[in-house]
Amino acid sequence: MASRENLLRQLNQLSDEAIDEVGRFVSHLKKCQVKSRSSKKNDKTLAGKQSAAIKKWAGRNLGPGYAGRDHDRILYGDKG
């Protein structure tokens, strides 16, 4: 594992362009870390939306030719 001091020494040897690139990479890492922390909240929200969609369509006769793709479109929306 790299120490902070070692990383700072390495950064001091980089060009300005490389330091900008490192900054963008660090920003990307921070965003990824925040997303992974909030995934449980997003999963709960998605589950609620799916449950609402299932309740909305439960017991309805969707007619002949109803297939799995239709089911997915009803639950998840048209992503085509």
Buried (B, 14 or more C-beta within 10 A) or exposed (E): EEEEEEEEEEEEEEEEEEEEEBEEEEEEEEEEEEEEEEEEEEEEEEEEEEEEBEEEEEEEEEEEEEEEEEBEEBBEEEEE
